[in-house]
Amino acid sequence: MDIAIEFIDSMLPKFRSEMRGILKVIEQLSEEDITWAPNEDSNSIANLVAHIRGCVHSRIEQIFYNIPDTRDRDKEFERGLYMSKEEAYHKAKEAFEIILQYLEHLRFNPYLLMSQPFLKLPPLTYSQVNNETTVLNLMIAMLREIHYHTGQIVYIAKIRKGKLSWD
């Protein structure tokens, strides 16, 4: 099997699993749980969902789908950021669906994994990727970051609810 296809085929179930997990968690929370933060220096689930959605926008939609940059990264981390449970669910689901859609696109165009979509853009200053980053490295960075933030969301939810249901 081609290594590019093997990589993409291994990423798809990982992102699907992250999506199922985060959506199951959000389903079990109240409106108050979405905006609650452990302390004034910590993020709420609303902050984390906004950040995940912002990352997907700037790293996938803007670059690969030419959607104009509308991200306000600072707002993603504002203390007291309000987001309803329904909005959190929708934004999380939308972010993962965009990632999965792009991975499916890559599956039919595996040669794109080694492309460098940021080369002709102004210097990147907002993330762990730089202008020479390949799509392969971008997708690895996305998985790492999404997994990290999903863990934070689960941890906050467990603080609020105790045991969570995974059925």
N, CA and C atoms as an extended XYZ file, in Angstrom:
501
Properties=species:S:1:pos:R:3:atomname:S:1:resname:S:1:resid:I:1 pbc="F F F"
N         0.845       -1.186        0.000 N   MET     1
C         0.000        0.000        0.000 CA  MET     1
C         0.887        1.245        0.000 C   MET     1
N         0.461        2.251       -0.686 N   ASP     2
C         1.175        3.523       -0.739 CA  ASP     2
C         1.225        4.144        0.659 C   ASP     2
N         2.376        4.651        1.065 N   ILE     3
C         2.549        5.205        2.408 CA  ILE     3
C         1.642        6.409        2.652 C   ILE     3
N         1.403        7.218        1.621 N   ALA     4
C         0.520        8.384        1.772 CA  ALA     4
C        -0.906        7.933        2.103 C   ALA     4
N        -1.394        6.943        1.381 N   ILE     5
C        -2.740        6.428        1.636 CA  ILE     5
C        -2.793        5.783        3.019 C   ILE     5
N        -1.750        5.050        3.371 N   GLU     6
C        -1.678        4.431        4.699 CA  GLU     6
C        -1.762        5.494        5.792 C   GLU     6
N        -1.036        6.582        5.618 N   PHE     7
C        -1.062        7.678        6.600 CA  PHE     7
C        -2.468        8.268        6.707 C   PHE     7
N        -3.058        8.595        5.578 N   ILE     8
C        -4.396        9.197        5.567 CA  ILE     8
C        -5.412        8.238        6.182 C   ILE     8
N        -5.321        6.968        5.811 N   ASP     9
C        -6.246        5.970        6.360 CA  ASP     9
C        -6.064        5.785        7.868 C   ASP     9
N        -4.888        6.082        8.381 N   SER    10
C        -4.691        5.995        9.830 CA  SER    10
C        -5.183        7.260       10.537 C   SER    10
N        -5.181        8.390        9.852 N   MET    11
C        -5.634        9.652       10.447 CA  MET    11
C        -7.159        9.730       10.533 C   MET    11
N        -7.851        9.221        9.538 N   LEU    12
C        -9.315        9.322        9.505 CA  LEU    12
C        -9.979        8.749       10.760 C   LEU    12
N        -9.679        7.515       11.168 N   PRO    13
C       -10.348        7.009       12.380 CA  PRO    13
C        -9.931        7.757       13.646 C   PRO    13
N        -8.725        8.282       13.679 N   LYS    14
C        -8.289        9.042       14.854 CA  LYS    14
C        -9.125       10.315       15.007 C   LYS    14
N        -9.305       11.047       13.909 N   PHE    15
C       -10.115       12.262       13.976 CA  PHE    15
C       -11.589       11.921       14.214 C   PHE    15
N       -12.076       10.834       13.635 N   ARG    16
C       -13.471       10.433       13.888 CA  ARG    16
C       -13.678       10.097       15.367 C   ARG    16
N       -12.707        9.424       15.946 N   SER    17
C       -12.786        9.080       17.362 CA  SER    17
C       -12.764       10.330       18.239 C   SER    17
N       -11.889       11.272       17.924 N   GLU    18
C       -11.836       12.530       18.676 CA  GLU    18
C       -13.168       13.255       18.572 C   GLU    18
N       -13.759       13.263       17.380 N   MET    19
C       -15.036       13.940       17.178 CA  MET    19
C       -16.130       13.269       18.011 C   MET    19
N       -16.224       11.953       17.939 N   ARG    20
C       -17.246       11.243       18.729 CA  ARG    20
C       -17.086       11.539       20.215 C   ARG    20
N       -15.852       11.515       20.686 N   GLY    21
C       -15.598       11.749       22.105 CA  GLY    21
C       -15.996       13.137       22.549 C   GLY    21
N       -15.576       14.137       21.813 N   ILE    22
C       -15.867       15.521       22.222 CA  ILE    22
C       -17.367       15.793       22.139 C   ILE    22
N       -18.050       15.243       21.135 N   LEU    23
C       -19.492       15.461       21.014 CA  LEU    23
C       -20.242       14.751       22.141 C   LEU    23
N       -19.796       13.536       22.516 N   LYS    24
C       -20.420       12.816       23.636 CA  LYS    24
C       -20.266       13.600       24.936 C   LYS    24
N       -19.105       14.195       25.114 N   VAL    25
C       -18.869       14.992       26.320 CA  VAL    25
C       -19.800       16.199       26.334 C   VAL    25
N       -19.843       16.943       25.246 N   ILE    26
C       -20.674       18.150       25.194 CA  ILE    26
C       -22.140       17.807       25.445 C   ILE    26
N       -22.606       16.683       24.914 N   GLU    27
C       -23.998       16.265       25.123 CA  GLU    27
C       -24.349       16.129       26.604 C   GLU    27
N       -23.366       15.774       27.420 N   GLN    28
C       -23.611       15.516       28.846 CA  GLN    28
C       -23.500       16.757       29.721 C   GLN    28
N       -23.163       17.889       29.122 N   LEU    29
C       -22.927       19.102       29.893 CA  LEU    29
C       -24.124       20.036       29.879 C   LEU    29
N       -24.136       20.941       30.833 N   SER    30
C       -25.151       21.989       30.879 CA  SER    30
C       -24.585       23.240       30.211 C   SER    30
N       -25.446       24.213       30.023 N   GLU    31
C       -24.998       25.511       29.481 CA  GLU    31
C       -23.907       26.095       30.376 C   GLU    31
N       -24.110       26.005       31.684 N   GLU    32
C       -23.145       26.555       32.633 CA  GLU    32
C       -21.797       25.831       32.548 C   GLU    32
N       -21.844       24.517       32.339 N   ASP    33
C       -20.608       23.736       32.240 CA  ASP    33
C       -19.751       24.181       31.049 C   ASP    33
N       -20.385       24.577       29.978 N   ILE    34
C       -19.665       24.982       28.756 CA  ILE    34
C       -18.816       26.220       29.017 C   ILE    34
N       -19.309       27.134       29.825 N   THR    35
C       -18.595       28.402       30.045 CA  THR    35
C       -17.780       28.433       31.340 C   THR    35
N       -17.882       27.385       32.152 N   TRP    36
C       -17.169       27.335       33.422 CA  TRP    36
C       -15.680       27.084       33.182 C   TRP    36
N       -14.841       27.766       33.943 N   ALA    37
C       -13.384       27.541       33.899 CA  ALA    37
C       -12.906       27.245       35.309 C   ALA    37
N       -11.929       26.358       35.463 N   PRO    38
C       -11.440       25.991       36.793 CA  PRO    38
C       -10.908       27.168       37.611 C   PRO    38
N       -10.348       28.167       36.950 N   ASN    39
C        -9.876       29.378       37.628 CA  ASN    39
C        -9.732       30.474       36.575 C   ASN    39
N        -9.384       31.666       37.006 N   GLU    40
C        -9.354       32.808       36.080 CA  GLU    40
C        -8.250       32.724       35.034 C   GLU    40
N        -7.279       31.856       35.236 N   ASP    41
C        -6.202       31.699       34.257 CA  ASP    41
C        -6.400       30.492       33.342 C   ASP    41
N        -7.488       29.782       33.522 N   SER    42
C        -7.746       28.574       32.732 CA  SER    42
C        -8.811       28.826       31.679 C   SER    42
N        -8.799       27.985       30.675 N   ASN    43
C        -9.800       28.061       29.620 CA  ASN    43
C       -11.052       27.290       30.012 C   ASN    43
N       -12.162       27.733       29.459 N   SER    44
C       -13.423       26.999       29.583 CA  SER    44
C       -13.551       26.090       28.363 C   SER    44
N       -14.546       25.240       28.373 N   ILE    45
C       -14.831       24.418       27.203 CA  ILE    45
C       -15.196       25.316       26.029 C   ILE    45
N       -15.891       26.402       26.283 N   ALA    46
C       -16.218       27.361       25.213 CA  ALA    46
C       -14.934       27.892       24.568 C   ALA    46
N       -13.947       28.258       25.384 N   ASN    47
C       -12.672       28.737       24.845 CA  ASN    47
C       -12.009       27.670       23.979 C   ASN    47
N       -11.997       26.453       24.482 N   LEU    48
C       -11.312       25.372       23.772 CA  LEU    48
C       -12.007       25.019       22.466 C   LEU    48
N       -13.331       24.987       22.471 N   VAL    49
C       -14.066       24.715       21.235 CA  VAL    49
C       -13.845       25.852       20.242 C   VAL    49
N       -13.894       27.093       20.707 N   ALA    50
C       -13.644       28.238       19.819 CA  ALA    50
C       -12.239       28.154       19.230 C   ALA    50
N       -11.278       27.745       20.038 N   HIS    51
C        -9.901       27.632       19.565 CA  HIS    51
C        -9.749       26.513       18.537 C   HIS    51
N       -10.355       25.365       18.794 N   ILE    52
C       -10.299       24.267       17.822 CA  ILE    52
C       -10.892       24.724       16.501 C   ILE    52
N       -12.047       25.369       16.568 N   ARG    53
C       -12.696       25.843       15.332 CA  ARG    53
C       -11.826       26.879       14.632 C   ARG    53
N       -11.176       27.765       15.399 N   GLY    54
C       -10.290       28.771       14.824 CA  GLY    54
C        -9.086       28.147       14.144 C   GLY    54
N        -8.515       27.128       14.768 N   CYS    55
C        -7.365       26.428       14.167 CA  CYS    55
C        -7.745       25.797       12.834 C   CYS    55
N        -8.894       25.150       12.808 N   VAL    56
C        -9.353       24.518       11.567 CA  VAL    56
C        -9.570       25.580       10.494 C   VAL    56
N       -10.112       26.718       10.894 N   HIS    57
C       -10.324       27.790        9.925 CA  HIS    57
C        -8.993       28.264        9.328 C   HIS    57
N        -8.027       28.578       10.195 N   SER    58
C        -6.780       29.163        9.683 CA  SER    58
C        -5.865       28.146        9.026 C   SER    58
N        -5.970       26.888        9.401 N   ARG    59
C        -5.050       25.889        8.848 CA  ARG    59
C        -5.637       25.063        7.711 C   ARG    59
N        -6.940       25.036        7.588 N   ILE    60
C        -7.535       24.259        6.505 CA  ILE    60
C        -8.391       25.137        5.605 C   ILE    60
N        -9.425       25.762        6.165 N   GLU    61
C       -10.347       26.535        5.318 CA  GLU    61
C        -9.657       27.673        4.587 C   GLU    61
N        -8.902       28.449        5.301 N   GLN    62
C        -8.264       29.621        4.698 CA  GLN    62
C        -7.256       29.214        3.622 C   GLN    62
N        -6.465       28.208        3.910 N   ILE    63
C        -5.399       27.809        3.001 CA  ILE    63
C        -5.922       26.974        1.840 C   ILE    63
N        -6.690       25.953        2.132 N   PHE    64
C        -7.063       24.999        1.098 CA  PHE    64
C        -8.372       25.308        0.384 C   PHE    64
N        -9.239       26.082        1.042 N   TYR    65
C       -10.520       26.397        0.431 CA  TYR    65
C       -10.667       27.887        0.115 C   TYR    65
N        -9.593       28.640        0.332 N   ASN    66
C        -9.567       30.083        0.033 CA  ASN    66
C       -10.693       30.854        0.708 C   ASN    66
N       -11.070       30.453        1.895 N   ILE    67
C       -12.076       31.184        2.659 CA  ILE    67
C       -11.353       32.317        3.388 C   ILE    67
N       -11.814       33.534        3.249 N   PRO    68
C       -11.111       34.673        3.866 CA  PRO    68
C       -10.915       34.497        5.368 C   PRO    68
N        -9.818       35.032        5.865 N   ASP    69
C        -9.484       34.921        7.278 CA  ASP    69
C       -10.419       35.785        8.110 C   ASP    69
N       -11.180       35.141        8.972 N   THR    70
C       -12.082       35.855        9.883 CA  THR    70
C       -11.762       35.514       11.332 C   THR    70
N       -10.672       34.814       11.533 N   ARG    71
C       -10.341       34.349       12.877 CA  ARG    71
C        -9.900       35.492       13.783 C   ARG    71
N       -10.419       35.481       15.000 N   ASP    72
C        -9.994       36.414       16.041 CA  ASP    72
C        -9.442       35.556       17.174 C   ASP    72
N        -8.166       35.209       17.073 N   ARG    73
C        -7.543       34.277       18.016 CA  ARG    73
C        -7.624       34.787       19.457 C   ARG    73
N        -7.446       36.075       19.648 N   ASP    74
C        -7.519       36.623       21.006 CA  ASP    74
C        -8.888       36.385       21.633 C   ASP    74
N        -9.941       36.520       20.831 N   LYS    75
C       -11.301       36.323       21.347 CA  LYS    75
C       -11.523       34.875       21.784 C   LYS    75
N       -10.854       33.930       21.125 N   GLU    76
C       -10.995       32.525       21.486 CA  GLU    76
C       -10.625       32.287       22.953 C   GLU    76
N        -9.750       33.129       23.486 N   PHE    77
C        -9.248       32.927       24.847 CA  PHE    77
C        -9.740       33.970       25.840 C   PHE    77
N       -10.744       34.764       25.457 N   GLU    78
C       -11.307       35.749       26.377 CA  GLU    78
C       -11.934       35.058       27.580 C   GLU    78
N       -11.672       35.579       28.750 N   ARG    79
C       -12.315       35.063       29.954 CA  ARG    79
C       -13.794       35.396       29.874 C   ARG    79
N       -14.615       34.458       30.246 N   GLY    80
C       -16.053       34.673       30.223 CA  GLY    80
C       -16.672       34.530       28.846 C   GLY    80
N       -15.952       33.965       27.894 N   LEU    81
C       -16.506       33.765       26.549 CA  LEU    81
C       -17.790       32.946       26.655 C   LEU    81
N       -18.881       33.467       26.127 N   TYR    82
C       -20.150       32.749       26.190 CA  TYR    82
C       -20.338       31.934       24.920 C   TYR    82
N       -20.777       30.707       25.116 N   MET    83
C       -21.143       29.838       24.011 CA  MET    83
C       -22.197       28.882       24.560 C   MET    83
N       -23.322       28.791       23.889 N   SER    84
C       -24.353       27.856       24.340 CA  SER    84
C       -23.884       26.421       24.111 C   SER    84
N       -24.544       25.505       24.764 N   LYS    85
C       -24.235       24.086       24.576 CA  LYS    85
C       -24.442       23.703       23.118 C   LYS    85
N       -25.533       24.168       22.536 N   GLU    86
C       -25.837       23.868       21.133 CA  GLU    86
C       -24.755       24.435       20.208 C   GLU    86
N       -24.321       25.657       20.477 N   GLU    87
C       -23.276       26.279       19.659 CA  GLU    87
C       -21.947       25.533       19.807 C   GLU    87
N       -21.611       25.123       21.023 N   ALA    88
C       -20.377       24.368       21.252 CA  ALA    88
C       -20.416       23.055       20.472 C   ALA    88
N       -21.542       22.379       20.537 N   TYR    89
C       -21.702       21.112       19.818 CA  TYR    89
C       -21.541       21.347       18.313 C   TYR    89
N       -22.231       22.355       17.800 N   HIS    90
C       -22.200       22.650       16.366 CA  HIS    90
C       -20.783       23.024       15.909 C   HIS    90
N       -20.115       23.906       16.649 N   LYS    91
C       -18.767       24.349       16.265 CA  LYS    91
C       -17.768       23.190       16.306 C   LYS    91
N       -17.868       22.351       17.317 N   ALA    92
C       -16.963       21.201       17.403 CA  ALA    92
C       -17.217       20.245       16.243 C   ALA    92
N       -18.476       19.937       15.998 N   LYS    93
C       -18.822       19.017       14.909 CA  LYS    93
C       -18.366       19.582       13.566 C   LYS    93
N       -18.610       20.853       13.346 N   GLU    94
C       -18.217       21.505       12.102 CA  GLU    94
C       -16.700       21.437       11.899 C   GLU    94
N       -15.941       21.703       12.946 N   ALA    95
C       -14.481       21.660       12.845 CA  ALA    95
C       -14.012       20.274       12.418 C   ALA    95
N       -14.534       19.252       13.075 N   PHE    96
C       -14.113       17.893       12.739 CA  PHE    96
C       -14.569       17.487       11.346 C   PHE    96
N       -15.759       17.895       10.949 N   GLU    97
C       -16.233       17.558        9.608 CA  GLU    97
C       -15.353       18.188        8.530 C   GLU    97
N       -14.850       19.383        8.776 N   ILE    98
C       -13.943       20.035        7.818 CA  ILE    98
C       -12.636       19.252        7.723 C   ILE    98
N       -12.103       18.849        8.867 N   ILE    99
C       -10.870       18.050        8.872 CA  ILE    99
C       -11.086       16.743        8.126 C   ILE    99
N       -12.171       16.051        8.430 N   LEU   100
C       -12.450       14.769        7.786 CA  LEU   100
C       -12.663       14.935        6.284 C   LEU   100
N       -13.356       15.990        5.897 N   GLN   101
C       -13.566       16.263        4.476 CA  GLN   101
C       -12.232       16.490        3.780 C   GLN   101
N       -11.338       17.236        4.423 N   TYR   102
C       -10.043       17.488        3.805 CA  TYR   102
C        -9.213       16.198        3.722 C   TYR   102
N        -9.265       15.373        4.756 N   LEU   103
C        -8.545       14.096        4.701 CA  LEU   103
C        -9.087       13.207        3.580 C   LEU   103
N       -10.395       13.211        3.388 N   GLU   104
C       -10.980       12.449        2.273 CA  GLU   104
C       -10.482       13.008        0.932 C   GLU   104
N       -10.381       14.323        0.836 N   HIS   105
C        -9.824       14.953       -0.375 CA  HIS   105
C        -8.378       14.487       -0.593 C   HIS   105
N        -7.599       14.456        0.489 N   LEU   106
C        -6.212       13.999        0.389 CA  LEU   106
C        -6.136       12.533       -0.026 C   LEU   106
N        -7.105       11.754        0.422 N   ARG   107
C        -7.101       10.330        0.068 CA  ARG   107
C        -7.145       10.151       -1.440 C   ARG   107
N        -7.854       11.038       -2.138 N   PHE   108
C        -7.937       10.958       -3.595 CA  PHE   108
C        -6.833       11.756       -4.291 C   PHE   108
N        -6.069       12.512       -3.496 N   ASN   109
C        -4.962       13.316       -4.025 CA  ASN   109
C        -3.753       13.193       -3.094 C   ASN   109
N        -3.259       11.970       -2.869 N   PRO   110
C        -2.217       11.757       -1.864 CA  PRO   110
C        -0.913       12.502       -2.147 C   PRO   110
N        -0.671       12.857       -3.390 N   TYR   111
C         0.537       13.612       -3.730 CA  TYR   111
C         0.572       14.965       -3.014 C   TYR   111
N        -0.585       15.462       -2.584 N   LEU   112
C        -0.648       16.754       -1.894 CA  LEU   112
C        -0.012       16.721       -0.500 C   LEU   112
N         0.172       15.529        0.062 N   LEU   113
C         0.743       15.437        1.410 CA  LEU   113
C         2.112       16.110        1.514 C   LEU   113
N         2.887       16.082        0.467 N   MET   114
C         4.219       16.675        0.524 CA  MET   114
C         4.248       18.104       -0.016 C   MET   114
N         3.092       18.638       -0.380 N   SER   115
C         3.047       20.027       -0.853 CA  SER   115
C         3.251       20.985        0.312 C   SER   115
N         3.641       22.207       -0.011 N   GLN   116
C         3.905       23.239        0.998 CA  GLN   116
C         2.982       24.437        0.727 C   GLN   116
N         1.759       24.388        1.249 N   PRO   117
C         0.751       25.397        0.912 CA  PRO   117
C         1.018       26.792        1.463 C   PRO   117
N         1.945       26.936        2.403 N   PHE   118
C         2.175       28.221        3.042 CA  PHE   118
C         3.343       29.002        2.436 C   PHE   118
N         4.031       28.421        1.461 N   LEU   119
C         5.255       29.034        0.931 CA  LEU   119
C         5.085       30.475        0.465 C   LEU   119
N         3.987       30.780       -0.173 N   LYS   120
C         3.797       32.122       -0.749 CA  LYS   120
C         3.033       33.067        0.164 C   LYS   120
N         2.814       32.659        1.389 N   LEU   121
C         2.093       33.498        2.344 CA  LEU   121
C         3.068       34.292        3.199 C   LEU   121
N         2.590       35.371        3.817 N   PRO   122
C         3.446       36.094        4.769 CA  PRO   122
C         3.900       35.140        5.873 C   PRO   122
N         4.976       35.453        6.553 N   PRO   123
C         5.486       34.551        7.599 CA  PRO   123
C         4.410       34.207        8.626 C   PRO   123
N         4.308       32.932        8.923 N   LEU   124
C         3.364       32.461        9.924 CA  LEU   124
C         3.936       32.723       11.308 C   LEU   124
N         3.101       33.234       12.188 N   THR   125
C         3.571       33.553       13.536 CA  THR   125
C         2.662       32.987       14.616 C   THR   125
N         1.592       32.303       14.232 N   TYR   126
C         0.559       31.934       15.193 CA  TYR   126
C         0.545       30.470       15.618 C   TYR   126
N         1.422       29.667       15.105 N   SER   127
C         1.299       28.251       15.435 CA  SER   127
C         2.635       27.542       15.368 C   SER   127
N         2.567       26.236       15.574 N   GLN   128
C         3.771       25.428       15.545 CA  GLN   128
C         4.197       25.068       14.130 C   GLN   128
N         3.494       25.548       13.125 N   VAL   129
C         3.891       25.320       11.737 CA  VAL   129
C         4.544       26.581       11.190 C   VAL   129
N         5.394       26.399       10.195 N   ASN   130
C         6.012       27.555        9.552 CA  ASN   130
C         5.720       27.497        8.057 C   ASN   130
N         6.253       28.447        7.324 N   ASN   131
C         5.917       28.547        5.908 CA  ASN   131
C         6.420       27.377        5.068 C   ASN   131
N         7.371       26.635        5.568 N   GLU   132
C         7.893       25.488        4.817 CA  GLU   132
C         7.199       24.183        5.196 C   GLU   132
N         6.228       24.265        6.078 N   THR   133
C         5.496       23.087        6.538 CA  THR   133
C         4.789       22.403        5.376 C   THR   133
N         4.852       21.088        5.374 N   THR   134
C         4.117       20.304        4.379 CA  THR   134
C         2.718       20.001        4.915 C   THR   134
N         1.839       19.589        4.030 N   VAL   135
C         0.502       19.179        4.442 CA  VAL   135
C         0.605       18.001        5.419 C   VAL   135
N         1.539       17.105        5.182 N   LEU   136
C         1.759       15.981        6.090 CA  LEU   136
C         2.046       16.477        7.504 C   LEU   136
N         2.995       17.395        7.643 N   ASN   137
C         3.322       17.930        8.965 CA  ASN   137
C         2.168       18.720        9.562 C   ASN   137
N         1.425       19.411        8.726 N   LEU   138
C         0.265       20.159        9.202 CA  LEU   138
C        -0.772       19.219        9.803 C   LEU   138
N        -1.043       18.114        9.137 N   MET   139
C        -2.051       17.186        9.636 CA  MET   139
C        -1.577       16.499       10.920 C   MET   139
N        -0.297       16.219       11.025 N   ILE   140
C         0.232       15.657       12.275 CA  ILE   140
C         0.089       16.685       13.396 C   ILE   140
N         0.416       17.942       13.111 N   ALA   141
C         0.278       19.008       14.114 CA  ALA   141
C        -1.185       19.198       14.503 C   ALA   141
N        -2.086       19.109       13.542 N   MET   142
C        -3.520       19.247       13.836 CA  MET   142
C        -3.983       18.133       14.769 C   MET   142
N        -3.571       16.903       14.484 N   LEU   143
C        -3.987       15.794       15.334 CA  LEU   143
C        -3.459       15.983       16.749 C   LEU   143
N        -2.212       16.375       16.862 N   ARG   144
C        -1.619       16.586       18.181 CA  ARG   144
C        -2.363       17.676       18.938 C   ARG   144
N        -2.614       18.785       18.289 N   GLU   145
C        -3.285       19.901       18.962 CA  GLU   145
C        -4.729       19.561       19.313 C   GLU   145
N        -5.443       18.959       18.395 N   ILE   146
C        -6.839       18.596       18.655 CA  ILE   146
C        -6.910       17.595       19.812 C   ILE   146
N        -6.021       16.618       19.808 N   HIS   147
C        -6.014       15.620       20.871 CA  HIS   147
C        -5.726       16.278       22.222 C   HIS   147
N        -4.805       17.191       22.246 N   TYR   148
C        -4.447       17.922       23.465 CA  TYR   148
C        -5.664       18.676       24.007 C   TYR   148
N        -6.359       19.406       23.132 N   HIS   149
C        -7.514       20.191       23.575 CA  HIS   149
C        -8.716       19.308       23.915 C   HIS   149
N        -8.862       18.188       23.228 N   THR   150
C        -9.921       17.249       23.583 CA  THR   150
C        -9.694       16.729       25.002 C   THR   150
N        -8.452       16.428       25.327 N   GLY   151
C        -8.123       15.995       26.682 CA  GLY   151
C        -8.472       17.047       27.712 C   GLY   151
N        -8.217       18.308       27.395 N   GLN   152
C        -8.569       19.386       28.317 CA  GLN   152
C       -10.088       19.461       28.511 C   GLN   152
N       -10.820       19.317       27.421 N   ILE   153
C       -12.286       19.370       27.494 CA  ILE   153
C       -12.809       18.225       28.360 C   ILE   153
N       -12.286       17.023       28.160 N   VAL   154
C       -12.715       15.878       28.959 CA  VAL   154
C       -12.385       16.110       30.434 C   VAL   154
N       -11.217       16.643       30.717 N   TYR   155
C       -10.819       16.895       32.095 CA  TYR   155
C       -11.759       17.904       32.765 C   TYR   155
N       -12.051       19.005       32.076 N   ILE   156
C       -12.971       20.005       32.628 CA  ILE   156
C       -14.349       19.384       32.857 C   ILE   156
N       -14.812       18.591       31.891 N   ALA   157
C       -16.120       17.943       32.028 CA  ALA   157
C       -16.137       16.994       33.227 C   ALA   157
N       -15.053       16.281       33.466 N   LYS   158
C       -14.993       15.372       34.616 CA  LYS   158
C       -14.973       16.150       35.932 C   LYS   158
N       -14.329       17.304       35.943 N   ILE   159
C       -14.363       18.146       37.141 CA  ILE   159
C       -15.808       18.543       37.436 C   ILE   159
N       -16.543       18.895       36.382 N   ARG   160
C       -17.926       19.354       36.554 CA  ARG   160
C       -18.900       18.211       36.837 C   ARG   160
N       -18.745       17.101       36.150 N   LYS   161
C       -19.746       16.033       36.202 CA  LYS   161
C       -19.301       14.785       36.946 C   LYS   161
N       -18.018       14.667       37.201 N   GLY   162
C       -17.537       13.404       37.754 CA  GLY   162
C       -17.417       12.388       36.638 C   GLY   162
N       -18.064       11.273       36.808 N   LYS   163
C       -17.995       10.217       35.792 CA  LYS   163
C       -18.802       10.622       34.557 C   LYS   163
N       -18.231       10.350       33.389 N   LEU   164
C       -18.905       10.600       32.117 CA  LEU   164
C       -19.342        9.281       31.498 C   LEU   164
N       -20.394        9.321       30.721 N   SER   165
C       -20.875        8.133       30.012 CA  SER   165
C       -20.266        8.117       28.611 C   SER   165
N       -19.763        6.964       28.211 N   TRP   166
C       -19.140        6.844       26.879 CA  TRP   166
C       -19.951        5.936       25.965 C   TRP   166
N       -21.172        5.583       26.366 N   ASP   167
C       -22.026        4.709       25.543 CA  ASP   167
C       -22.583        5.442       24.365 C   ASP   167
